[in-house]
């Protein structure tokens, strides 16, 4: 299943990966701090794949968030691919997208 969602806060593509969770591709994340608050509130792990292929849980990971802030130039995060491990977290992610 692939779903495309777009709002004023971000755009995202959601791909369901049955064994691993949801792979979510975000585009143009404008409210970076609110986005990080939503990620930190997730029950399960939220993984970002590093350049060497390792999965890093970004919840409450200050170093990774600081690197993303710096790379965004404080405007917006252009693209971010995450794996959401727990399906109970998808309403949080969707709530961010629709501005809730």
C-alpha positions as CSV (number, residue, x, y, z in Angstrom):
1,X,0.0,0.0,0.0
2,X,1.3,3.4,-0.9
3,X,-0.4,6.6,0.1
4,X,0.5,10.2,-0.8
5,X,-0.5,13.0,1.6
6,X,0.1,16.7,1.3
7,X,-0.6,19.7,3.6
8,X,0.9,23.0,4.4
9,X,3.2,21.5,7.1
10,X,4.7,18.7,5.0
11,X,4.2,16.1,2.3
12,X,4.7,12.4,2.8
13,X,4.5,9.1,1.1
14,X,3.6,6.1,3.3
15,X,4.6,2.6,2.3
16,X,3.4,-0.3,4.3
17,X,6.1,-2.9,5.0
18,X,4.4,-5.7,6.8
19,X,7.3,-7.2,8.8
20,X,9.2,-3.9,9.6
21,X,6.4,-1.4,10.0
22,X,5.7,1.7,7.9
23,X,8.3,3.3,5.7
24,X,7.4,7.0,5.5
25,X,9.0,9.5,3.2
26,X,8.5,13.1,4.3
27,X,9.1,16.0,2.0
28,X,9.5,19.7,3.0
29,X,9.0,19.4,6.8
30,X,8.4,23.1,7.7
31,X,7.7,22.9,11.4
32,X,10.8,21.0,12.4
33,X,10.5,21.4,16.2
34,X,6.8,20.2,16.2
35,X,7.8,17.3,13.9
36,X,10.5,16.2,16.4
37,X,8.0,16.5,19.3
38,X,5.7,14.1,17.5
39,X,8.6,11.7,16.8
40,X,9.6,11.8,20.5
41,X,6.0,10.9,21.5
42,X,6.0,7.7,19.5
43,X,5.6,4.4,21.4
44,X,7.9,2.3,19.1
45,X,11.2,3.0,17.4
46,X,11.4,5.5,14.6
47,X,14.4,4.6,12.5
48,X,16.4,6.7,10.1
49,X,18.8,4.8,7.9
50,X,22.3,6.3,8.1
51,X,24.6,6.6,5.1
52,X,26.4,3.4,6.0
53,X,23.0,1.5,6.1
54,X,22.7,1.3,9.9
55,X,19.2,2.1,11.4
56,X,19.3,4.8,14.0
57,X,16.3,5.4,16.4
58,X,15.8,9.2,16.2
59,X,13.4,9.4,19.2
60,X,15.1,11.7,21.8
61,X,18.4,11.5,19.8
62,X,19.7,15.0,20.2
63,X,22.7,14.5,17.9
64,X,20.7,13.3,14.9
65,X,18.2,16.1,15.4
66,X,20.9,18.7,15.6
67,X,22.5,17.3,12.4
68,X,19.1,17.5,10.6
69,X,18.5,21.1,11.8
70,X,22.0,22.2,10.6
71,X,21.6,20.4,7.2
72,X,18.2,22.1,6.7
73,X,19.6,25.5,7.1
74,X,16.7,26.2,9.5
75,X,14.3,26.5,6.6
76,X,12.8,23.0,6.2
77,X,13.9,19.4,5.9
78,X,13.8,18.7,2.2
79,X,13.4,14.9,2.5
80,X,13.5,12.3,5.3
81,X,12.8,8.6,5.0
82,X,11.8,7.0,8.3
83,X,10.6,3.5,9.4
84,X,7.8,3.6,11.9
85,X,8.0,0.4,13.9
86,X,4.7,0.5,15.8
87,X,1.4,0.9,13.9
88,X,0.0,2.7,17.0
89,X,2.2,5.6,16.1
90,X,0.7,6.2,12.7
91,X,-2.2,8.4,14.0
92,X,0.5,10.6,15.6
93,X,2.3,10.9,12.4
94,X,-0.9,11.6,10.4
95,X,-2.0,14.1,13.1
96,X,1.2,16.0,12.5
97,X,0.6,16.0,8.8
98,X,-2.9,17.4,9.1
99,X,-1.9,20.0,11.6
100,X,-3.4,18.4,14.7
